[in-house]
Amino acid sequence: MSYVTLEPHVHRLEVKLVLQNREALKSPIVIVEEAAEVLEAHIVVSLTNNCQHLILIGDHLQLKPGAADYRIETKYKLGISLFERMVLNNVTCHTLNVQHRMKPNICKLIRPHIYPQLTDHESTLSRPPILGVEGCLYFIDHQQPEELCQDESQKNVHESTFMIAFARYLILNGYKADQITILATYLGQMFEMLHEKNKPTNVDLLKDVRISVLDNYQGEESDIVLLSLVRSNTENKVGFLRTQNRVCVALSRARNGLFIIGNMSLLLSSNSENEIWKKVNTVLEEQNAIGSHLLLKCQIHPVKLTKVSKSSDFDKLSEGGCDMICNAELGCGHTCKRLCHIQDREHTQYRCTEECLKPLCNNELHVCLKQCYKNCGPCMYIVRRTLDQCGHEADMYCHIDPAKFKCNELVHTKLPCEHEADKPCHVDPHQFNCLFPCDTRVEPCGHACHQTCHIGDDPDHLQYKCKEPCAKSKVGCRQDPDEKHLCSRLCSEECDECLNKVSRQRSCGHRSKIPCSLDVEEVDCQKPCKLKLPCGHECANSCSKACGPCKVKVEKTVVDCGHSLNIECSVNPERKHCIARSCPRLLPCGHKCEKKCTDQCTDVCTKLVDCNIESPCGHVIKKIVCHMESTSKYLHYLQMRIILLN
């Protein structure tokens, strides 16, 4: 709940928001709703110096507040509200003693042992009975064991499936889903029932049925409450079901109907507070409202009572009534064959599957044999009638008008083509297809027509397509007349080109397989050339190509350098072909050229030679590169270096 300002001096807040906004609140009057569920400390610290009047509204006999730590709560008695402490200390308390919620026989479960002075308002005395059930209060007693959930909570599958099936039964008896609430005393049981509710057979019908854990339902109510107590074991453990406050909440939520399922033997031996379960059991026994079977009462057949103790017992009441056949008279005169049902009592959605038997025409023997809910349609009985237009007798469906009936009696008739044939009576001779074969020779192929007589449709065969195999030779066929290749298409189709492979002699002397329609001399010969080149080697090209340069590798000598090379026969050996070979030539100075044979020889020899030259600095040079051996050249070189260095 968020902070809400109703009027300038009226505020509505949760307790935790009061603590957060304590200094800003200066209200002289503080009203605490559900004060019995608020820890004493929370109320005390919420009061400011401005508070002049504190009003506490609540019920200390229902759910108590809880501390975060259960051990500390019990050891130091913190699980008590300021409201309850004031009541226990005899502070003046005004009690509302008239209840407007429960039917009186439900209210007896908590009166007088929890609320001694509680009385029933007159509006609770005329509540309607629960439809489909004998009584509005019942405790279904069982011994089916509980199970431990993964979260250490408890569940009881027997109770879960029973309550879901019971809720389904109540809805089928006319209740809306939101009129029913299923309460579970344990969180694990709530999740188990939600799982059962969401099964495909239940999810649509039970979509709006509320399933809640008990502690979250204080202050709320429902027309019908289905209460699952869960606990059933041999160790006599009932948990918080021994607490009177929780029992009070559980038994006081229902307005018109309360149905409880649990293990009463276990509850009676549980040493509950104020022996609350013994008192509840006494009230139930006085009203004959406890037993191993719940008694269901059919609304349609009131004398039919059905006992149910487990979920499978509801299977025979799948329509919400009883296990008798409905047998209600339908508008069609038949009776309903469904299992006794409460919904759709007017049978507007029912489909009668009996034979219809309604008269289809004036003939009383012609009755509809379809299922009753289907449309009868026209009379489909076969009758024999004489036709006025031709005098023949014919079998036809009863609903057909003889004047519009097409007579199929065969009559011998001379047709416009001069042929005689048996045709259906109603067919015009000019529209009848003569079945005699045509046999006319078609021009220009001379084949016989394979159609039936068609004197009224292309009698001269101008549009006729002959389907006989073509007897002509293929286009371009060069074979001798007695060996011609015949066309493979139909006579009416254009002949195909002769592509049959044939072997023919060429002028070059070779034979080749080529398509028959081609001239052998116009097709390139792909066989090797038989001619020899001027060098004496055989030509390596195909026969159809001109003889080219000889590609045979031979040994040749380069005249310029004397190197021996392995090159093609047609290539003239030159210095450029001497790849990666040293130059064998001598320079003008007499030294050997140090470049590759393919490179141009240089005049600048870099070979070191002996000398005895005095330099300007006074030193004597003993070694010098060959091309600078001349003294004048070297001295000029030294002068240039000196100039550059300065």
C-alpha positions as CSV (number, residue, x, y, z in Angstrom):
1,M,0.0,0.0,0.0
2,S,1.4,3.4,-1.0
3,Y,1.1,6.8,0.7
4,V,-2.4,8.2,0.1
5,T,-3.6,11.6,1.1
6,L,-7.4,11.5,1.4
7,E,-7.9,15.1,2.7
8,P,-5.5,17.8,3.8
9,H,-5.3,16.3,7.4
10,V,-6.2,12.6,6.6
11,H,-3.4,10.2,5.6
12,R,-3.5,6.4,4.8
13,L,-0.2,4.6,5.1
14,E,1.3,1.2,5.8
15,V,3.0,0.8,9.2
16,K,6.5,0.7,7.5
17,L,5.7,4.0,5.7
18,V,4.6,5.6,9.0
19,L,8.1,4.8,10.4
20,Q,9.8,6.3,7.4
21,N,7.7,9.5,7.6
22,R,7.3,9.7,11.4
23,E,8.6,13.3,11.8
24,A,6.3,14.7,9.0
25,L,3.1,13.3,10.5
26,K,1.4,15.4,13.1
27,S,-2.0,13.7,13.2
28,P,-3.7,14.0,16.7
29,I,-5.8,10.9,15.9
30,V,-4.3,7.6,14.8
31,I,-6.4,4.7,13.7
32,V,-4.8,1.2,13.2
33,E,-6.7,-1.3,11.1
34,E,-6.0,-5.0,11.6
35,A,-4.2,-4.0,14.7
36,A,-4.1,-7.6,16.1
37,E,-1.7,-8.5,13.2
38,V,0.8,-5.6,13.9
39,L,3.7,-6.1,16.3
40,E,3.5,-4.1,19.5
41,A,6.8,-2.3,18.8
42,H,5.7,-1.2,15.4
43,I,2.7,0.7,16.8
44,V,4.6,2.2,19.7
45,V,7.3,3.7,17.5
46,S,4.7,5.1,15.1
47,L,3.2,7.3,17.7
48,T,4.4,10.9,17.9
49,N,4.0,13.7,20.5
50,N,1.1,15.0,18.5
51,C,-1.0,11.8,19.0
52,Q,-3.9,12.5,21.4
53,H,-6.2,9.6,20.5
54,L,-5.2,6.0,19.4
55,I,-7.9,3.7,18.0
56,L,-7.1,0.0,17.5
57,I,-9.4,-2.1,15.3
58,G,-8.8,-5.8,15.0
59,D,-9.4,-9.4,16.2
60,H,-6.8,-10.9,18.6
61,L,-8.5,-14.3,18.2
62,Q,-7.4,-14.5,14.6
63,L,-3.9,-14.4,13.1
64,K,-1.2,-12.9,15.2
65,P,1.8,-10.9,14.1
66,G,5.1,-12.7,13.5
67,A,8.7,-11.7,14.2
68,A,11.5,-12.4,11.7
69,D,13.1,-14.9,14.0
70,Y,10.7,-17.6,15.4
71,R,13.1,-18.6,18.2
72,I,13.3,-15.0,19.5
73,E,9.6,-14.5,19.0
74,T,8.7,-17.5,21.3
75,K,11.5,-17.0,23.8
76,Y,10.8,-13.3,24.5
77,K,7.0,-13.5,23.7
78,L,7.3,-10.9,20.8
79,G,4.6,-12.5,18.8
80,I,1.9,-10.4,20.4
81,S,0.2,-7.2,19.3
82,L,-0.4,-4.1,21.5
83,F,-4.1,-4.8,20.8
84,E,-4.0,-8.3,22.4
85,R,-1.8,-7.1,25.3
86,M,-4.3,-4.4,26.2
87,V,-7.2,-6.9,26.0
88,L,-5.3,-9.3,28.3
89,N,-4.7,-6.5,30.7
90,N,-8.4,-5.7,30.9
91,V,-8.2,-2.4,29.1
92,T,-11.7,-1.3,27.9
93,C,-12.5,-3.1,24.6
94,H,-15.7,-2.7,22.6
95,T,-16.7,-5.9,20.7
96,L,-18.9,-6.2,17.6
97,N,-21.0,-9.2,18.4
98,V,-23.3,-9.5,15.3
99,Q,-21.9,-11.3,12.3
100,H,-23.2,-10.8,8.8
101,R,-21.1,-13.4,7.0
102,M,-21.8,-17.0,7.8
103,K,-24.8,-19.2,7.8
104,P,-25.7,-20.0,11.5
105,N,-24.7,-23.7,11.2
106,I,-21.3,-22.6,10.0
107,C,-21.0,-20.0,12.7
108,K,-21.6,-22.7,15.3
109,L,-18.0,-24.0,14.6
110,I,-16.6,-20.9,16.3
111,R,-19.4,-20.1,18.8
112,P,-19.3,-20.2,21.8
113,H,-15.8,-21.7,22.3
114,I,-14.1,-18.8,20.4
115,Y,-16.7,-16.1,20.3
116,P,-19.1,-16.6,23.3
117,Q,-21.3,-13.6,22.6
118,L,-21.4,-13.8,18.8
119,T,-24.9,-13.6,17.3
120,D,-26.3,-14.0,13.7
121,H,-27.7,-11.1,11.8
122,E,-31.1,-11.9,10.3
123,S,-29.7,-11.7,6.7
124,T,-27.8,-14.9,7.4
125,L,-30.9,-16.9,8.2
126,S,-32.3,-17.0,4.7
127,R,-29.2,-18.0,2.7
128,P,-29.9,-20.4,-0.2
129,P,-28.8,-24.1,0.1
130,I,-25.7,-25.3,-1.7
131,L,-26.7,-26.7,-5.1
132,G,-25.8,-30.3,-5.8
133,V,-24.8,-31.1,-2.2
134,E,-26.7,-32.4,0.8
135,G,-26.1,-29.6,3.4
136,C,-23.8,-26.6,3.5
137,L,-21.3,-27.8,6.0
138,Y,-19.3,-31.1,5.9
139,F,-16.0,-32.5,7.1
140,I,-14.7,-35.3,4.8
141,D,-12.6,-37.5,7.1
142,H,-9.8,-39.6,5.6
143,Q,-6.5,-41.4,6.5
144,Q,-4.5,-40.8,3.3
145,P,-0.9,-39.8,4.2
146,E,0.7,-36.4,3.6
147,E,3.9,-35.9,1.6
148,L,7.0,-33.7,2.2
149,C,7.7,-31.1,-0.5
150,Q,11.2,-30.0,-1.6
151,D,10.9,-26.7,0.3
152,E,10.1,-28.6,3.5
153,S,6.4,-27.7,3.2
154,Q,3.7,-30.3,3.2
155,K,1.2,-31.5,0.6
156,N,-1.6,-34.1,0.4
157,V,-2.3,-35.3,-3.2
158,H,-5.5,-37.1,-2.1
159,E,-7.0,-33.8,-0.8
160,S,-5.7,-31.8,-3.7
161,T,-7.3,-33.9,-6.4
162,F,-10.6,-34.2,-4.4
163,M,-11.0,-30.5,-3.9
164,I,-10.2,-29.7,-7.6
165,A,-12.8,-32.3,-8.7
166,F,-15.3,-31.0,-6.1
167,A,-14.8,-27.4,-7.4
168,R,-15.4,-28.6,-11.0
169,Y,-18.6,-30.4,-9.8
170,L,-19.9,-27.2,-8.1
171,I,-19.3,-25.1,-11.3
172,L,-21.2,-27.7,-13.4
173,N,-24.1,-27.3,-10.9
174,G,-24.4,-23.6,-11.8
175,Y,-21.9,-21.7,-9.6
176,K,-19.5,-19.1,-11.1
177,A,-15.9,-19.9,-10.7
178,D,-15.2,-16.7,-8.7
179,Q,-17.8,-17.8,-6.1
180,I,-15.5,-20.6,-5.0
181,T,-12.3,-20.4,-3.1
182,I,-10.0,-23.3,-2.2
183,L,-7.8,-22.7,0.9
184,A,-4.7,-24.6,1.7
185,T,-3.1,-24.6,5.1
186,Y,0.4,-25.1,3.6
187,L,2.2,-23.4,0.7
188,G,3.2,-26.8,-0.8
189,Q,-0.4,-27.8,-0.9
190,M,-1.4,-24.6,-2.7
191,F,1.2,-25.2,-5.5
192,E,0.0,-28.8,-5.8
193,M,-3.6,-27.7,-6.3
194,L,-2.5,-25.0,-8.8
195,H,-0.8,-27.8,-10.7
196,E,-3.9,-29.9,-10.7
197,K,-6.1,-26.9,-11.7
198,N,-3.9,-26.1,-14.7
199,K,-4.3,-29.5,-16.3
200,P,-5.9,-29.4,-19.8
201,T,-9.2,-31.0,-18.5
202,N,-9.6,-28.3,-15.8
203,V,-7.9,-25.1,-16.9
204,D,-10.8,-23.5,-18.8
205,L,-13.5,-24.4,-16.3
206,L,-11.5,-23.5,-13.2
207,K,-9.7,-20.5,-14.6
208,D,-11.3,-18.0,-12.1
209,V,-11.4,-20.3,-9.0
210,R,-9.1,-18.7,-6.4
211,I,-6.6,-21.0,-4.7
212,S,-4.9,-19.3,-1.7
213,V,-2.8,-20.2,1.3
214,L,-4.7,-19.6,4.6
215,D,-2.4,-16.9,6.1
216,N,-3.0,-14.7,3.0
217,Y,-6.8,-14.9,3.3
218,Q,-7.5,-13.2,6.6
219,G,-10.1,-10.5,6.2
220,E,-11.5,-12.0,3.0
221,E,-14.6,-14.2,2.4
222,S,-16.2,-16.3,-0.3
223,D,-19.6,-17.8,-1.0
224,I,-18.2,-21.3,-0.9
225,V,-14.9,-22.3,0.8
226,L,-13.2,-25.6,0.2
227,L,-10.6,-26.1,3.0
228,S,-7.7,-28.6,2.7
229,L,-6.0,-29.2,6.1
230,V,-3.2,-31.4,4.6
231,R,-1.8,-33.0,7.7
232,S,-2.2,-36.8,7.9
233,N,0.6,-38.9,9.5
234,T,1.3,-41.5,12.1
235,E,3.6,-39.3,14.2
236,N,0.6,-37.1,15.4
237,K,2.2,-34.0,13.9
238,V,-0.3,-31.2,13.0
239,G,2.0,-28.2,13.0
240,F,0.2,-24.9,13.4
241,L,-3.2,-26.6,13.1
242,R,-3.1,-26.9,16.9
243,T,-3.2,-23.0,17.0
244,Q,-6.7,-21.7,17.8
245,N,-6.1,-18.4,16.0
246,R,-5.4,-20.1,12.6
247,V,-8.3,-22.5,13.1
248,C,-10.5,-19.5,13.7
249,V,-9.5,-17.9,10.4
250,A,-9.9,-21.2,8.5
251,L,-13.5,-21.8,9.8
252,S,-14.8,-18.2,9.4
253,R,-14.2,-17.4,5.7
254,A,-17.3,-19.0,4.1
255,R,-20.6,-17.3,3.6
256,N,-22.9,-20.0,2.4
257,G,-20.9,-23.3,2.2
258,L,-17.9,-24.7,4.0
259,F,-16.4,-28.1,3.1
260,I,-13.4,-29.3,4.9
261,I,-11.2,-32.4,4.1
262,G,-8.7,-33.7,6.6
263,N,-7.7,-36.4,9.2
264,M,-10.0,-35.7,12.2
265,S,-8.5,-38.6,14.2
266,L,-5.1,-36.9,14.0
267,L,-6.5,-33.5,14.9
268,L,-8.3,-34.9,18.0
269,S,-5.0,-36.4,19.3
270,S,-3.0,-33.2,18.6
271,N,-3.4,-31.5,22.0
272,S,-4.6,-28.3,20.3
273,E,-5.1,-25.0,22.0
274,N,-8.3,-24.8,24.0
275,E,-9.1,-28.3,22.7
276,I,-10.5,-26.4,19.7
277,W,-10.7,-29.5,17.4
278,K,-12.6,-31.5,19.9
279,K,-15.2,-28.7,20.2
280,V,-15.3,-28.4,16.4
281,N,-15.8,-32.2,16.1
282,T,-18.7,-32.0,18.6
283,V,-20.5,-29.4,16.5
284,L,-19.9,-31.4,13.3
285,E,-21.3,-34.6,14.9
286,E,-24.3,-32.7,16.3
287,Q,-25.1,-31.5,12.7
288,N,-24.3,-34.9,11.2
289,A,-21.7,-33.1,9.1
290,I,-18.7,-35.3,9.4
291,G,-17.9,-38.7,7.8
292,S,-15.8,-40.5,5.2
293,H,-18.1,-39.7,2.3
294,L,-19.6,-36.4,1.2
295,L,-23.3,-36.8,0.0
296,L,-24.1,-35.2,-3.3
297,K,-27.7,-34.5,-4.3
298,C,-28.8,-34.3,-7.9
299,Q,-30.8,-31.2,-8.7
300,I,-32.7,-33.0,-11.5
301,H,-33.3,-36.3,-9.7
302,P,-33.5,-35.2,-6.0
303,V,-34.0,-38.8,-4.8
304,K,-30.6,-39.7,-6.3
305,L,-27.8,-39.3,-3.8
306,T,-24.2,-40.1,-4.6
307,K,-21.4,-40.7,-2.0
308,V,-17.9,-39.3,-2.9
309,S,-14.7,-39.8,-0.9
310,K,-12.0,-39.5,-3.5
311,S,-11.5,-37.6,-6.8
312,S,-12.3,-40.6,-9.0
313,D,-15.9,-40.8,-7.5
314,F,-16.7,-37.6,-9.5
315,D,-15.9,-39.4,-12.8
316,K,-19.4,-40.9,-12.9
317,L,-20.9,-37.3,-12.4
318,S,-19.0,-35.8,-15.3
319,E,-21.9,-33.6,-16.2
320,G,-22.6,-32.3,-12.7
321,G,-25.8,-34.2,-12.1
322,C,-25.9,-37.9,-11.3
323,D,-25.2,-41.2,-13.0
324,M,-28.6,-41.5,-14.5
325,I,-29.5,-40.7,-18.2
326,C,-31.1,-37.3,-18.7
327,N,-34.1,-38.6,-20.7
328,A,-35.6,-35.1,-21.0
329,E,-38.0,-34.7,-23.9
330,L,-36.5,-32.7,-26.7
331,G,-38.2,-30.4,-29.2
332,C,-37.8,-33.1,-31.9
333,G,-39.8,-35.6,-29.8
334,H,-36.8,-37.7,-28.9
335,T,-35.2,-37.8,-25.4
336,C,-31.8,-36.6,-24.3
337,K,-29.2,-39.5,-24.1
338,R,-26.6,-37.5,-22.2
339,L,-25.6,-38.3,-18.6
340,C,-27.7,-36.2,-16.2
341,H,-26.5,-32.6,-16.6
342,I,-27.3,-29.3,-15.0
343,Q,-26.1,-27.0,-17.6
344,D,-27.9,-26.4,-20.9
345,R,-31.2,-27.7,-19.5
346,E,-33.0,-26.1,-22.5
347,H,-30.9,-28.4,-24.7
348,T,-30.1,-25.6,-27.1
349,Q,-26.6,-27.0,-27.6
350,Y,-27.5,-30.6,-27.6
351,R,-27.2,-32.6,-30.8
352,C,-29.8,-35.4,-31.0
353,T,-28.2,-38.4,-32.8
354,E,-31.4,-40.5,-33.1
355,E,-32.9,-41.2,-36.6
356,C,-34.9,-38.2,-37.7
357,L,-37.8,-40.1,-39.3
358,K,-39.6,-36.9,-40.4
359,P,-41.5,-37.1,-43.7
360,L,-39.6,-35.7,-46.6
361,C,-42.5,-35.5,-49.1
362,N,-46.1,-36.5,-49.6
363,N,-45.2,-40.1,-49.6
364,E,-45.5,-41.2,-46.0
365,L,-42.9,-44.0,-46.5
366,H,-40.3,-41.5,-47.4
367,V,-38.8,-40.5,-44.0
368,C,-35.5,-38.9,-43.1
369,L,-32.9,-41.4,-42.0
370,K,-30.2,-38.9,-41.0
371,Q,-29.3,-38.1,-37.4
372,C,-31.9,-35.8,-36.0
373,Y,-29.7,-32.7,-35.5
374,K,-28.7,-32.7,-39.2
375,N,-30.7,-30.9,-42.0
376,C,-33.1,-33.3,-43.7
377,G,-32.5,-31.9,-47.1
378,P,-34.6,-32.9,-50.2
379,C,-36.2,-36.4,-50.6
380,M,-33.5,-38.7,-52.0
381,Y,-35.6,-41.8,-52.3
382,I,-35.4,-43.4,-55.8
383,V,-38.8,-43.5,-57.6
384,R,-39.8,-44.6,-61.2
385,R,-41.8,-42.2,-63.2
386,T,-43.1,-41.8,-66.8
387,L,-41.7,-38.7,-68.6
388,D,-44.2,-36.6,-70.5
389,Q,-41.7,-35.3,-73.0
390,C,-40.7,-38.7,-74.4
391,G,-42.9,-41.3,-72.7
392,H,-40.0,-43.3,-71.3
393,E,-39.9,-44.5,-67.7
394,A,-36.9,-43.4,-65.6
395,D,-35.5,-43.9,-62.1
396,M,-34.9,-40.5,-60.3
397,Y,-34.7,-38.9,-56.9
398,C,-38.1,-38.2,-55.5
399,H,-37.6,-34.5,-55.2
400,I,-36.7,-34.0,-58.9
401,D,-39.3,-32.5,-61.3
402,P,-40.0,-35.1,-64.1
403,A,-40.3,-32.2,-66.6
404,K,-36.7,-31.1,-65.9
405,F,-35.3,-34.7,-65.8
406,K,-32.9,-35.6,-68.6
407,C,-33.9,-39.0,-70.0
408,N,-30.9,-41.3,-70.5
409,E,-32.9,-44.1,-72.3
410,L,-30.9,-45.1,-75.4
411,V,-32.7,-44.6,-78.7
412,H,-31.5,-45.6,-82.1
413,T,-31.0,-42.5,-84.2
414,K,-29.6,-41.5,-87.6
415,L,-27.0,-38.8,-87.0
416,P,-26.2,-35.7,-89.2
417,C,-23.0,-37.6,-90.4
418,E,-25.3,-40.3,-91.9
419,H,-24.1,-42.8,-89.2
420,E,-26.6,-44.6,-87.0
421,A,-26.0,-44.9,-83.3
422,D,-27.7,-45.4,-79.9
423,K,-27.8,-42.1,-78.0
424,P,-29.4,-40.9,-74.7
425,C,-32.9,-39.7,-75.3
426,H,-32.3,-36.2,-74.0
427,V,-29.2,-35.5,-76.2
428,D,-29.7,-33.4,-79.4
429,P,-28.4,-35.5,-82.4
430,H,-26.3,-32.5,-83.5
431,Q,-24.6,-32.4,-80.1
432,F,-24.1,-36.1,-79.9
433,N,-20.5,-37.3,-80.5
434,C,-20.6,-40.1,-83.1
435,L,-18.3,-43.0,-82.1
436,F,-17.6,-44.3,-85.6
437,P,-13.9,-44.1,-86.6
438,C,-13.1,-41.4,-89.1
439,D,-10.5,-43.4,-91.2
440,T,-10.0,-40.5,-93.7
441,R,-6.5,-40.3,-95.3
442,V,-5.0,-37.0,-94.2
443,E,-3.0,-34.8,-96.6
444,P,-0.1,-34.5,-97.2
445,C,1.2,-37.4,-95.1
446,G,-1.4,-39.9,-96.2
447,H,-1.9,-41.4,-92.7
448,A,-5.5,-42.4,-91.6
449,C,-7.3,-40.1,-89.1
450,H,-7.5,-41.8,-85.7
451,Q,-10.4,-39.7,-84.3
452,T,-14.0,-40.7,-84.1
453,C,-16.4,-39.2,-86.6
454,H,-16.2,-35.4,-86.6
455,I,-18.1,-34.2,-89.6
456,G,-19.3,-31.1,-87.6
457,D,-15.8,-30.2,-86.4
458,D,-12.9,-29.7,-88.9
459,P,-14.3,-32.2,-91.5
460,D,-11.4,-31.3,-94.0
461,H,-8.7,-32.0,-91.3
462,L,-7.2,-28.6,-91.6
463,Q,-6.6,-28.4,-87.9
464,Y,-5.9,-32.1,-87.4
465,K,-2.5,-33.1,-85.9
466,C,-1.4,-36.5,-87.2
467,K,-0.1,-38.6,-84.3
468,E,1.6,-41.3,-86.5
469,P,5.5,-41.6,-86.4
470,C,7.1,-39.4,-89.1
471,A,8.4,-41.5,-92.1
472,K,10.8,-38.8,-93.4
473,S,14.5,-38.6,-92.9
474,K,16.0,-36.1,-90.5
475,V,16.9,-32.6,-91.7
476,G,20.3,-32.5,-93.3
477,C,21.0,-36.2,-93.2
478,R,24.0,-37.0,-95.6
479,Q,23.6,-40.8,-95.5
480,D,22.9,-42.7,-98.7
481,P,19.2,-43.0,-99.6
482,D,18.9,-46.5,-98.3
483,E,20.7,-45.6,-95.0
484,K,18.9,-42.4,-94.2
485,H,18.2,-41.6,-90.5
486,L,14.5,-41.4,-90.0
487,C,12.9,-38.6,-88.0
488,S,12.0,-39.5,-84.4
489,R,9.1,-37.0,-84.1
490,L,5.4,-37.3,-84.8
491,C,4.1,-36.8,-88.3
492,S,2.5,-33.4,-87.5
493,E,5.7,-32.1,-85.9
494,E,8.6,-30.4,-87.6
495,C,11.4,-32.9,-88.4
496,D,14.5,-32.6,-86.2
497,E,18.1,-32.0,-87.4
498,C,20.1,-35.2,-88.0
499,L,22.6,-35.3,-85.2
500,N,23.4,-39.0,-85.4
501,K,27.1,-39.7,-85.0
502,V,28.8,-41.1,-88.2
503,S,32.4,-41.8,-89.2
504,R,33.7,-40.0,-92.3
505,Q,37.1,-39.8,-94.1
506,R,38.9,-36.4,-94.3
507,S,41.1,-35.0,-97.0
508,C,43.9,-35.1,-94.4
509,G,43.6,-38.9,-94.3
510,H,42.0,-39.0,-90.8
511,R,38.5,-40.4,-90.0
512,S,36.2,-38.5,-87.5
513,K,32.9,-39.1,-85.8
514,I,30.7,-36.1,-86.4
515,P,26.9,-35.3,-86.5
516,C,25.5,-36.6,-89.8
517,S,24.2,-33.2,-91.0
518,L,27.7,-31.6,-90.9
519,D,30.3,-31.4,-93.7
520,V,33.4,-33.3,-92.4
521,E,35.7,-30.7,-94.0
522,E,34.0,-27.9,-92.0
523,V,34.7,-29.5,-88.7
524,D,38.2,-29.0,-87.2
525,C,40.3,-32.2,-87.1
526,Q,41.5,-32.7,-83.6
527,K,44.0,-35.5,-84.4
528,P,47.8,-34.9,-84.4
529,C,49.4,-33.5,-87.5
530,K,51.3,-36.1,-89.6
531,L,53.6,-33.6,-91.4
532,K,57.4,-32.9,-90.6
533,L,58.8,-29.4,-90.1
534,P,61.8,-28.1,-92.1
535,C,64.0,-29.0,-89.1
536,G,63.0,-32.6,-89.5
537,H,61.0,-32.8,-86.3
538,E,57.3,-33.8,-86.4
539,C,54.6,-31.1,-86.1
540,A,53.1,-31.0,-82.5
541,N,49.9,-29.1,-83.5
542,S,46.5,-30.7,-84.2
543,C,45.8,-31.5,-87.8
544,S,43.4,-28.5,-88.4
545,K,46.0,-26.0,-87.2
546,A,48.8,-24.6,-89.3
547,C,52.3,-26.1,-88.6
548,G,53.9,-23.8,-86.1
549,P,57.5,-23.3,-84.8
550,C,59.3,-26.4,-83.5
551,K,59.0,-26.8,-79.8
552,V,61.4,-29.7,-79.4
553,K,64.3,-29.0,-77.0
554,V,67.8,-29.2,-78.6
555,E,71.4,-28.3,-77.6
556,K,72.6,-25.0,-79.1
557,T,75.7,-22.8,-78.6
558,V,75.6,-19.0,-78.1
559,V,78.1,-17.5,-80.6
560,D,78.8,-14.4,-78.6
561,C,79.8,-16.1,-75.3
562,G,80.2,-19.8,-76.2
563,H,77.7,-21.1,-73.7
564,S,75.8,-24.2,-74.5
565,L,72.0,-24.0,-74.0
566,N,69.0,-26.5,-74.1
567,I,66.3,-24.5,-75.9
568,E,63.5,-24.9,-78.4
569,C,64.6,-25.9,-81.9
570,S,63.0,-22.9,-83.6
571,V,64.7,-20.3,-81.2
572,N,68.0,-18.7,-82.3
573,P,70.4,-18.8,-79.2
574,E,71.5,-15.3,-78.0
575,R,73.3,-13.9,-75.0
576,K,69.9,-13.0,-73.3
577,H,69.2,-16.7,-72.9
578,C,72.3,-17.3,-70.7
579,I,70.3,-17.0,-67.4
580,A,72.4,-17.1,-64.2
581,R,75.7,-17.8,-66.0
582,S,79.0,-15.9,-65.4
583,C,80.3,-13.7,-68.2
584,P,83.4,-15.4,-69.8
585,R,84.6,-12.1,-71.5
586,L,87.8,-10.2,-70.7
587,L,87.8,-6.4,-70.0
588,P,90.2,-4.1,-71.9
589,C,92.5,-4.2,-68.9
590,G,92.8,-8.0,-69.3
591,H,90.8,-9.0,-66.2
592,K,87.7,-11.2,-66.4
593,C,84.3,-9.6,-66.4
594,E,82.5,-10.2,-63.0
595,K,79.0,-9.6,-64.2
596,K,76.3,-12.2,-65.4
597,C,76.5,-13.1,-69.0
598,T,73.1,-11.5,-69.7
599,D,74.4,-8.1,-68.4
600,Q,76.4,-5.5,-70.4
601,C,80.2,-5.6,-69.6
602,T,81.6,-2.5,-67.9
603,D,84.8,-0.5,-68.6
604,V,85.3,0.2,-64.9
605,C,87.3,-2.8,-63.5
606,T,87.1,-3.1,-59.7
607,K,89.9,-5.7,-59.4
608,L,92.7,-4.6,-56.9
609,V,96.1,-4.3,-58.4
610,D,99.6,-3.5,-57.0
611,C,100.9,0.0,-57.3
612,N,103.4,2.5,-55.7
613,I,101.7,5.9,-55.7
614,E,102.5,8.7,-53.2
615,S,99.5,10.6,-52.0
616,P,99.3,14.4,-51.1
617,C,99.4,13.4,-47.5
618,G,102.7,11.7,-47.9
619,H,101.5,8.1,-47.6
620,V,102.4,5.5,-50.3
621,I,99.5,3.6,-51.8
622,K,100.3,-0.1,-52.4
623,K,96.8,-1.4,-53.6
624,I,94.3,0.3,-55.9
625,V,91.4,-0.7,-58.1
626,C,92.4,-1.5,-61.6
627,H,90.5,1.4,-63.4
628,M,92.3,4.0,-61.2
629,E,95.8,2.6,-61.7
630,S,96.8,5.8,-63.6
631,T,98.3,8.3,-61.1
632,S,96.5,11.3,-62.5
633,K,93.2,9.6,-62.1
634,Y,93.8,8.7,-58.4
635,L,95.2,12.1,-57.4
636,H,92.1,13.8,-59.0
637,Y,89.9,11.4,-56.9
638,L,91.7,12.4,-53.7
639,Q,91.4,16.1,-54.4
640,M,87.7,15.7,-54.9
641,R,87.3,13.9,-51.6
642,I,89.3,16.6,-49.7
643,I,87.0,19.3,-51.2
644,L,83.9,17.4,-50.1
645,L,85.2,16.8,-46.6
646,N,85.9,20.6,-46.2
